[in-house]
Amino acid sequence: MIDRLKKSVSKIKRAERSRFKLKKSGSRLRLVFIKSNKYLSCQIVDDVQGVTLAYATTSEKTFSGEGKSKKDKGAAKTLGKMIAERGSKKGVKQVMLDRSGMIFHGRIAAFAEGAREAGLEF
C-alpha cells in the first residue's frame, strides 16, 4: 500500500516539476498528453492567455485509429497526427510536450512520433 502511495506521489511531483519548468519558459505553447483507463486525449494550451487552442481525443466519433483499441500505440500515433492538423489550422508550429510526469516511452513516444510526422516541432 505504501509503495503504491509513494509511486503516485512521485508521479504527481514529477508532473508538477516539469509543468512548472514548461510554464516558466512561456515562449512556446504546451502540448498536453492525457491518459485515462479507456481513452487518450491531448490539447494545445497557451499559458499566457489561459486558452486551449486545439483539442483531440480518441473518444470522438470521427476518430479512426490504426487498431481496434482506442488506447494503444496505433491510436496514440493517430491522435498525434490529429492534434498536429488541428494545431496547424490555428497557426501552431512549435510546442513543448507536457507528459504529465509519465515516462517518454510506448504510447507517449508513439503520440510524439505521429505529431512530428504531421508537422509539429518540439
Backbone as a ProteinNet text record, in pm:
[ID]
protein_1_A
[PRIMARY]
MIDRLKKSVSKIKRAERSRFKLKKSGSRLRLVFIKSNKYLSCQIVDDVQGVTLAYATTSEKTFSGEGKSKKDKGAAKTLGKMIAERGSKKGVKQVMLDRSGMIFHGRIAAFAEGAREAGLEF
[TERTIARY]
82.3	0	86.4	190.3	276.2	353.5	393.9	465.7	378.7	250.7	159.4	142.1	128	112	237.5	353.3	478.8	494	452.9	462.2	372.8	250.1	158.5	201.5	252.5	301.1	422.1	509.7	626.9	585.9	484.5	436.4	379	304.2	246.2	356.7	459.2	570.4	645	668.2	734	652.7	520.8	432.8	436.3	428.8	431.4	565	672.9	805.9	823.8	785.5	801.6	706.1	584.6	487	532.9	594	646.1	755.5	845.1	952.8	897.7	794	734.8	665.5	593.2	523	621.3	732	831.4	894.3	920.6	980.3	881.9	757	649.3	659.1	766.2	780.6	700.4	678.9	606.3	474.9	390.2	264.6	291.8	203.8	218.5	129	183.2	105.9	90.5	-28.8	-54.6	-110.2	-50.3	-95.7	-158.3	-280	-354	-393.6	-367.6	-404.3	-509.7	-620.9	-717.8	-724.6	-812	-822.2	-881.9	-966.8	-1032.7	-982.1	-943.5	-913.6	-782.6	-738.6	-624.5	-675.2	-618.8	-657.4	-537.9	-547.4	-440.3	-498.6	-424.9	-468	-347	-361.9	-259.1	-305.7	-223.9	-263	-167.9	-225.1	-148.1	-156.7	-46.7	-46.8	-52.4	-3.6	-3.1	-146	-226.4	-364.9	-461.7	-417	-503.1	-611.1	-573.7	-669.7	-624.6	-721.6	-695	-719.2	-616.2	-627.2	-681.7	-642.3	-688.7	-701.1	-793.6	-820.7	-854	-804.9	-837.1	-840.4	-929.1	-940.3	-981.1	-951.4	-989.2	-1135.2	-1205	-1346.9	-1438	-1380.2	-1460.4	-1517.9	-1632.9	-1696	-1618.7	-1549.2	-1474.1	-1338.3	-1300.3	-1169.5	-1168.6	-1066.9	-1048.1	-901.1	-870.2	-732.5	-684.4	-556.4	-496.5	-538.2	-572.8	-610.1	-751.9	-787.6	-922	-936.1	-829.6	-834.4	-823.9	-879.1	-870.7	-767.1	-679.5	-575.9	-440	-420.9	-292.9	-199.2	-83.3	15.9	-34.3	-108.3	-162.6	-258.4	-342.1	-435.6	-360.2	-252.7	-173.1	-108.1	-58.3	4.8	-97.7	-215.5	-322.7	-365.8	-372.5	-409.2	-306	-178.3	-73	-89.4	-126.7	-150	-271.6	-376.9	-498.3	-470.3	-398.9	-373.7	-280.2	-187.9	-98.8	-176.8	-271.6	-353.9	-441.6	-502.5	-588.1	-506.3	-386.3	-298.8	-250.7	-221.1	-174.8	-284.9	-411.1	-522.2	-526.6	-480.4	-476.1	-342.9	-251	-122.4	-15.6	-30.8	66.2	168.6	297.7	403.2	498.9	526.4	619.6	547.8	569.8	509.7	612.8	579.3	657.4	568.1	618.8	540.2	533.5	411.6	387.1	339.6	428	397.5	319.8	296.4	224.5	293.2	425.4	501.1	521.3	473.4	487.9	619.7	668.7	794	772.5	872.3	864	891.9	788.4	801.4	663	655.1	527.8	430.9	315.5	209.8	249.9	325.1	366.8	466.7	558.2	654.3	583.6	484.7	408.1	328.8	271.3	198.2	290.7	408.8	505	550.8	571.3	612.9	506.4	380	270.8	258.4	275.3	266.9	382.4	501.6	617.3	600.8	547.2	524.7	427.1	329.7	228.1	272.2	390.3	443.3	466.5	433.4	461.2	608.9	666.1	806.5	815.7	886.6	916.1	1032.3
-119.4	0	125.3	124.6	242.1	260.1	149.1	159.6	224.4	186.9	247.9	396.3	430.5	570.6	649.8	592.2	658.5	677.7	577.8	584.9	695.4	704.8	807.1	947.1	959.7	1089.7	1132.3	1038.6	1069.2	1115.8	1051.9	1091.2	1232.2	1263.6	1397.7	1502.1	1471.7	1565.2	1585.5	1476.6	1487.7	1575	1553.7	1630.8	1778.5	1809.5	1949.6	2015.1	1941.2	1994.9	2025.5	1930.8	1953	2060.9	2064.4	2165.2	2305.2	2316.4	2445.5	2494.3	2404.2	2442.3	2484.4	2414.2	2448.6	2584.4	2609.9	2737.8	2852.8	2824.5	2926.4	2979.2	2891.1	2935.6	3023.5	2981.9	3064.6	3106.3	3071.7	3117.2	3032.2	2907.4	2817.6	2773.1	2716.2	2658.6	2519.9	2471.8	2340.2	2240.1	2124.7	2013.4	1912.8	1906.7	1824	1689.7	1580.5	1444.7	1385.4	1330.1	1275.7	1131.7	1042.5	901.7	869.4	808.5	757.5	606.3	540.4	395.6	352.2	435.3	397.9	473	598.5	683.4	758.4	818.4	909	1044.7	1151	1283.5	1376.9	1488	1586.2	1723.1	1825.3	1961.1	2052.5	2156.9	2259.1	2379	2418.7	2521.6	2640.6	2759.8	2883.6	2930	2917.8	2951.5	3101.4	3180.3	3325.2	3378.9	3335.1	3381	3290	3170.7	3075.9	3018.2	2984.2	2939	2805.2	2716.6	2593	2618.7	2600.3	2629.9	2513	2391.3	2273.4	2156.9	2067.2	1952.9	1832.1	1716.1	1592.4	1477.5	1382.4	1265.8	1143.9	1027.2	904.1	869	941.2	913	983.9	1063.6	1132.3	1031.9	1063.1	974.4	972.1	1080.9	1089	1019.8	971.5	908.3	769.8	744	609.8	574.2	496.4	459.5	344.7	310.1	203.1	65.2	53.6	-75.7	-75.2	-181.1	-191.1	-107.1	-99	-29.1	121.9	195.8	341.5	393.9	303.7	349.2	283.4	218.3	153.8	248.7	198	281	333.5	251.9	296.5	412.6	404.2	513.2	638.7	621.7	736.6	806.7	729.1	787.9	864.3	806	873.1	1000.7	995.1	1112.4	1223.9	1188.1	1286.7	1356.3	1280	1339.4	1431.4	1389.6	1471.4	1606	1605	1730.1	1820.2	1761.9	1843.1	1912.2	1841.5	1901.5	2013	1988.8	2090.9	2210.8	2185.2	2294.6	2377.3	2311.2	2385.4	2475	2435.9	2522.1	2650.4	2642.4	2759.1	2834.1	2783.4	2850.1	2807.1	2692.6	2642.3	2555	2586.8	2506.4	2450.4	2528.7	2485.3	2473.6	2361.1	2336.2	2270.5	2260.3	2183.1	2070.4	1949.5	1833.6	1825.5	1826.4	1809.5	1665.9	1581.4	1439.3	1410	1507.9	1492.2	1392.7	1394	1308.6	1166.6	1133.9	997.8	984.3	862.1	833.7	842.6	896.1	908	771.1	689.1	551.9	502.4	410.8	348	442.6	461.8	543.8	689.8	740.5	880.4	899.6	806.1	814	801.4	712.9	697.6	824.4	885.6	1011.7	1120.6	1132.8	1234.5	1209.5	1083.8	1049	1089.1	1060.7	1098.4	1248.7	1321.8	1468.1	1526	1469.2	1517.2	1487.8	1369.7	1335	1431	1479	1568.5	1714.8	1745.8	1880.3	1960.8	1909.8	1984.5	1971.9	2078.3	2077.5	2089.1	1993.3	2000	1911.8
0	0	0	81.6	90.2	-40.3	-104.2	-230.4	-337.8	-343.6	-440.9	-413.9	-287.8	-250	-285.5	-255.6	-286.5	-437.4	-514.8	-660	-716	-665.8	-716.7	-673.8	-552.5	-506	-588.5	-620.2	-701.8	-840.6	-898.2	-1030.9	-1028	-924.1	-911.4	-898.3	-820.6	-804.3	-936.1	-1010.3	-1140.8	-1235.1	-1235.5	-1323.6	-1287.9	-1159.6	-1116.6	-1149.7	-1129.2	-1155.4	-1304.4	-1389.3	-1533.1	-1583.5	-1532.3	-1574.9	-1533.9	-1416	-1371.1	-1465.2	-1505.7	-1596.8	-1732.7	-1779.3	-1908.2	-1902.5	-1794.9	-1781.7	-1760.7	-1694.5	-1665.3	-1793.7	-1889.2	-2014.8	-2091.5	-2102.1	-2154.8	-2299.8	-2368.6	-2506.1	-2604.3	-2570.3	-2660.1	-2597.4	-2681.7	-2634.9	-2578.7	-2491.5	-2430.7	-2500.7	-2536.6	-2589.9	-2476.2	-2418.7	-2300.8	-2345.8	-2297.4	-2327.9	-2202.4	-2216.2	-2102.4	-2133	-2037.3	-2049.8	-1945.4	-1987.9	-1891.8	-1909.6	-1836.3	-1848.2	-1982	-2043.6	-2168.5	-2290.7	-2273.1	-2387.4	-2369.3	-2479	-2480	-2526.4	-2474.3	-2520.8	-2511.6	-2582.9	-2582.8	-2614.6	-2576.7	-2606.4	-2617	-2696.7	-2709.8	-2628.8	-2530	-2433.8	-2443.4	-2442	-2432.4	-2287.5	-2212.8	-2070.3	-2045.1	-2137.6	-2118.8	-2118.6	-2216	-2225.3	-2150.9	-2115.2	-2045.2	-2134.7	-2259.2	-2359	-2416.5	-2441.8	-2513.7	-2661.6	-2743.8	-2886.4	-2966.8	-2931.3	-3004.6	-2907.6	-2937.7	-2851	-2937.5	-2899.1	-2970.4	-2870.6	-2894.1	-2806.7	-2888.4	-2835.4	-2904.9	-2882.7	-2796.9	-2772.9	-2873.1	-2963.1	-3064.9	-3164.1	-3218.6	-3316.5	-3447.6	-3478.8	-3604.1	-3595.8	-3479.1	-3461.3	-3523.6	-3605.8	-3661.4	-3646.6	-3545.5	-3515.9	-3601.9	-3586.5	-3665.3	-3615.5	-3488.8	-3432.7	-3381.5	-3311.3	-3255.1	-3128.7	-3052	-2923.7	-2943.3	-2849.6	-2854.4	-2756.1	-2707.5	-2614.8	-2638.6	-2754	-2781.6	-2857.4	-2898.7	-2965.9	-3100	-3172.7	-3301.1	-3284.6	-3182.6	-3154.3	-3111.9	-3036.8	-2992.1	-3111	-3205.7	-3324.1	-3407.8	-3426	-3499.6	-3428	-3296.1	-3216.3	-3233.6	-3239.8	-3263.5	-3397.5	-3499.3	-3631.6	-3629.3	-3557.3	-3548.6	-3482.5	-3370.8	-3298.7	-3378.7	-3454.2	-3537.3	-3648.8	-3709.4	-3814.9	-3758.3	-3643.3	-3581.6	-3534.9	-3488.4	-3447	-3564.9	-3676.6	-3794.1	-3850.2	-3833	-3875.4	-3792.7	-3667.7	-3579	-3589	-3672	-3689.3	-3590.9	-3529.5	-3431.3	-3502.8	-3483.7	-3543.7	-3439.4	-3333.5	-3230.1	-3096.5	-3028.8	-2898	-2807.4	-2678.9	-2582.9	-2533.3	-2527.8	-2486.4	-2334.3	-2281.3	-2138.1	-2117.7	-2063.4	-2046.9	-1919.9	-1838	-1710.7	-1618.2	-1615.2	-1525.2	-1573.2	-1693.3	-1745.4	-1821.7	-1830.8	-1899.2	-2050.1	-2122.7	-2268.2	-2329.5	-2334.4	-2382.6	-2421.2	-2515.9	-2550.4	-2617.9	-2555.7	-2615.6	-2629	-2533.4	-2541.1	-2655.2	-2671.7	-2781.3	-2916.3	-2925.8	-3049.7	-3080.5	-2977.3	-2993.2	-3046.4	-2987.8	-3030.1	-3173.6	-3208.3	-3344.2	-3446.2	-3415.3	-3504.6	-3520.6	-3411.2	-3417.4	-3498.6	-3482.3	-3559	-3707.6	-3739.6	-3880.1	-3946.5	-3870.3	-3925.4	-3925.3	-3871.9	-3886.2	-3760	-3642.7	-3519.5	-3484.3	-3430.6	-3389.7	-3238.6	-3176.4	-3032.7	-2999.5
[MASK]
++++++++++++++++++++++++++++++++++++++++++++++++++++++++++++++++++++++++++++++++++++++++++++++++++++++++++++++++++++++++++

